[in-house]
């Protein structure tokens, strides 16, 4: 009884955790807006920069997205080391400041394509320091029964940021606002988010939100080595490699895939609507599936991951057989809610299985491998040319492989690992 009372006095859950999460999510949303600025106005964008050939113009705009992914691949490990050496606020604050500065400068000098490239490189430097950190917020500020929910906020911000750009860029363009001005609007919003983060973010609460031994993690070097020795963590990395690779390749090619598979019945605007719907339902799925996992008496993750991804894989396979807007929308909603929605639980499971590796290191490794998957998958799909049916079949088969990997895992609880 005395030990229990001592534990209750040494850890506490603070309401300020929601403030820290909110300001973090704001900058995470904005870095995704920076990435997805041109996704739904690609043709207008390459024409704005003086290209007259569609192939060269689309390649020029696609290069911006590739720069973002390459930045994540190159700088994910250094960002994880920075989290350990300089802490959460300084490391993420660095990314926020770089994003804010580059956002404003992109708006001011964005009529020049070379300057656009330079500012995009700046975003690619900032991105890993921002997007690899939701596990740190969850681990340092939230109790165990809220961590999957807190982690879902990081992925939720990704989806919301993409959706904002998907919808707002063409709306602003249709209202007569030129691309340079659109970028300045986004840049000012990014700068505001950076300032709010610097003002309101805190490194950690005065006392841990759970038993102290569950909150303390090893340093980066030891944690990096330890994580790769954990069989279940390696499974999580492989699963995320496939899931994020499919996600990036599918969304990069969503317009030609939808148009081709529907026999031309779905146009670019409708493809964009389907894409936004998938992302938004993914947000809902992230919250719902994470809540179910967090409220489980044993905080189990695998049963929810397996169940969600079986249904999600079926939804993705429906893209192969549906050919109208309604059918494609239905397939997208199933895929988005269950597969995309399960990702925060997977990230939480990876952090628990990598213990005592820090959440920042485990999540950074996941995002690192996921972006490598994105580049590889885009390379494979480019070799397939216009064979979109083959692309979808390959992605559906790999989605089924994800389910098999989840099914063979045996979950290890944190309570057992600390003993």
N, C-alpha and C positions, 0 to 999 in steps of 0.2 A: 504493500500500500504506500509506503514511504517513497519507494522508487517511482511509482506511478505519479504521485503528487509532484515529485521533483521534475519529471518529464513534462508535466503540464505547465510548470512554471518556466521552463526553459524554451518553449516554443509557442508562437502565437501567430495567428493569421490576421493580417492588417488590411483594412478597407482600402488603403492607398494603393494596393496591388492593381486595382482596376484603373487608376490614373496612369500608372506606369505602363500597363498593357495598352491603354488607349493612345498615348502619345507615341508608343512604339508602332502600333498598327497604322497610325497616320503616315509615318514616313515609309512604312512598308507598302502601303497603298500607292504612294506617290512614285516610288521607284518603279513600280509596275506600270503606272501611267506613262512614265518616261519610256519604258520598253515598248509598250503597245501603241504608242502615239499614232503610228502610220498603218496599223494593221487593216483598218477598214477604209483608208483613203490612199492606198498604195499607188493607184494610177494617177491621182491628182498630185501626189507627192513627187513622183519621178518627173512628171511634166513640169512641176514647179521648179525643179532643179535643172531644167533645160534638156532633159533627155528626150529624144524623138523616137528611139527604138524601144519597143516594149520589153524585149528580153533583157537588154542592157539596163533599162530603167528599173525593172523589177529586181534585177540582181543588185543594183545599187542600194535599193531600199532594204532588201533582204540582208545585205551585209551588216546593217545596223543591228539586226536581231542576232546575227552570228557573233558580233563583237560582244554583246551582252553575255552569251553563253560561254564564250572563250574566257571572258573575264572571271566568270564563276569557276571555271575549271582551273585556271592558273592561280587565282587568289583565295580559293576556299581554305586551303591548308594554312596560308599565312594569316587569314582572318581568324581561324580557330586558335592559332598561337597568340594572336593579339588579345583575344578574349581572356586567355589565361594570364597573360603578362600585364595587360593594362586594365582589365576589368570590362564589365558590360557597358557602362555609360561612356567611357572614353572611346572605346572601340566603335560602338554603334554611333556615337556622336560624331566621330570622324567621318563615317560613311554618310551621315545625314548632312553634314556641312558640305562635303564634296558634292553631294547630289544637289543641294540648294544652290550652290554657286554655279555649277554646270547648267542647272535648269534655267537660271536667269540669263546666263551668257548665251545659251542656246537660243533663247527667245530674242536676244538683242542682235546676235550675229548669225542667226539661223538661216538667212537667205543664201549663205555661202555653204555649199556642200562640204568642202574641206573642213570648215569650222564645225559643221554638224558632226563629222566623223570624230574630230578632236573632243567635242563635248560628250559624244557617245562613249568614247574611251574612258572619259571621266566617270560616267555613269557605271561603266563596267567595273571600275575600281571600287566605287562606292557600294555596289550591289551585294557582294559577299558579306560585307561588314553589317549589312542590314538584314538580309534575308536568312542568314545562318543563325540568327539570334533568338527566335521565339522560344527555343528550348531553355535558354538562359533565363528568360522572363518567367517561364513556367516553373523551372526548377528552383529559382531563388525566392520567388514571391508567392507561389501557390502550393497548397497542400496536395497530397497525392490524389485525393478524390476530385481535384479540379484541374489536374495537369493536362489531361487529354483535351479538355475544354479550352484551356488557355493556349495549348499548342494549335488547336483548330483555328484560333484567331490569326495565327501567322499565315496559314494557308488561305483563310478567308480573305485576308488583306490582298493576297496575290490575285484571287479571283475578282474581288471588287475593283482593284486597280485596273485589271484588264478590261472588265466590263465598262468602267467609266470611259476608258479610251475608245473602246469599240463603239459606244453610243455617242459620246460627246464630240469626238473629232469630226464625223460627218455632219452632225447637227450644226456645229459652229461654222463649218465650211459652207454649208447650204445657206447660212445667214449672211454670207458675204465676208466673213472674217478670214483673212489670208493665213496661210500656214505658219508664217513667222509669228503672227500675233497669237495664234493658237498655242504655239510653243512657249510664248512669253507668259500666257495665262497659266499654263501648267507649271512653268518655272517659278512664278511667284507663289503658287500654292505649295510647291516643294520647299521653297525657302521658308515659308510660314511654318510648315510641318517641322522643319529642322530646328527653328527657334523654339517652338513649343517643347520639342524633345529635350533640348539643352536646358530649358527652364525647369521642367517638371519631372524628368526621369531621375530615378535614384538607383544607386548601385545595388543595394540589397536592403531588406528590412532590418531593424535593430536586432531582432532575434529570428531564428529560422522558422518557417511555416510548418515544420514537421519535426520529428525526432532529429536531433542534430547530426547523428551519424548517417542519416539518409540525405542530408543537405550538403555534407562535405564531400567533395570529389577530389581526385588526384590531379596533379598538374598535367599540362598538355602533353609533354613528351611521354610520360608514363601512361597517360590515358590513351594516347594514340596507339601505342604498342599493345596495351591491354585490350582495346576494342577489337583489334584484328584477330585476337586469340579466342574470341567468343563466337561459338558456332551459330547461335541464334542471331547475333548481330550481323554476321556475314549473310545469313539468309535474308535479313531485313534490307541489307544493302543491295543484294541481288534483286529482290522484289521491287525496291524503289527505282533501281536502274531501269527495269523494264517498264514500270508504271509511268515514270516521268518521261522516259524516252518515247513511249506511245503518245503521251499527252502532248509533248512538244511537236512531234511529227504530225500528229492529227490536226492540231490547231494551225500549224504553219500551212497545211495544205487543205484546210477545211472547205474553202470555196471551190477549188477544182474537184475535190472528192464529192461534195454534195451535188454539184452540177452534173458531173459525169454519171454518178450512180443513179441519179433521178432522170437521166436522159434529157437533161436540159430543162426539166420542170421547175427546178429550184435555181433562182438567180442569186447574184452576189448579196443583195440586201437580205434575202431570206436565209442565206448561209450565215450571215452575220447575226441574224436574230436567233438562229439555232445555236450558234456559238455562245452568245450571251446567256441564253436559257440554260445551256449546259453548265456554265460557270456559276450562275445564280443558284441553280438547284444543287450544285456542288457545295455552295456555302451552307444551304439548309441541311444537306446531308452531313456536312462536317460537324455541325452543332448537334444534330440529333444522334448520330452514331457515337460521337464522343461522350455525350451525356449518358447514353445507355451503358457505355463501357465504364465511365467514372462511377456511376451509381451501382454497378455490380458489386455485390458484397465482397468479392475477392479481387475487385478491380481487374478482372480478366480482360485481355485484349484479343487473343486469337479467335475465340468463337465469333466475335463480331466482325473481325476481319475476313474470316472464311465465308461466313454467311453473306456479307455485303458484296464480296468480290465474285461469288458464284452468280448472284443476280446481276451484278454489273457487267460481267462477261457475257451473259445472255443478252443484255441490252446492247452491248457493243456489237455482238454478232448480228443483231437485227439490222444494222446499217447495210449489211450485205444483201438483205432480202427486201428491204423497203425501198420504194422509188418515188414517193410523194412527200410533200412538205409535212403532212400530219404524221406519217409513219417515221420519217427521219427525226422529227421533233420528239416523238414518243421514245425512240431508241436513245436519243441524246439525253432525255430526262432520266431514263433508267441508268444509263452509264454514269451520268453526272452525279446523281444522288448517291449511288452505292459505291462506285469505284473511286471517283474523285473525293467523295465524302468520307471515305475510310482512311484517307492518307494521314490525317492528324493522329489517328489511333496507331497507325504503323510507326510514325515518328516517335510517339510516346513509348511504344513497345521497344523500339530500338534503343532509346535512352535507358530504359529499365534493364534491358539485356546487356548493355555495355557497361553498366555500373561496375566499378566506381569512376569510370570515365565521365567527364563533365557533359552536361546536356549540350553545351555549345560545340564541343568536339564531335559528339555522336551525330548531332543534327548537321553539322558542317560536312561531315563525311558522307552523309546521306545525300545532301544537296549536290555535293561534288560529283558523286557517282551518277546521280540522276541527270545532271547536265552533260556528263560524258555520254550517257545513254541517248540524250536528245541529239547531240551532234552525230553519233553513230547511226541512229535511226534515220535522221534526215539524209545522211549519206547513202544508206541502203535504199530509201525510197527514191532518191534521185536516180539510182541505177535502174529502177523499175520503169522509168519514163512516165508515160501516161496510163500505166496499168493500175488504176486505182482499186480495182477488184482484188488484185494480188496483194496490194498494200493492206487492205482491210482484212483479208484472210490471214496474212502474216501477223497482224496486230491482235486478231481474235485468238489465234493459236498461242501467242505469247501471253495473253491475258489468262488463258486457261493454265499455262505453266505457272503463273503467279499463284493461282489457287492451289495447285499441287504443292508448291513450296510452302505455303502457309499451313496446309494440312499436315505436312510431315514434321512441322516444328512442335516442340514441347515447351510450353511456357514456364519460365523460371521467375518466381516472384522476388521482389526486392527484400522482403522479410527473410527469405531463405538465404539470399546472397550475403547478407550482413553477418550471418551467424558464423 
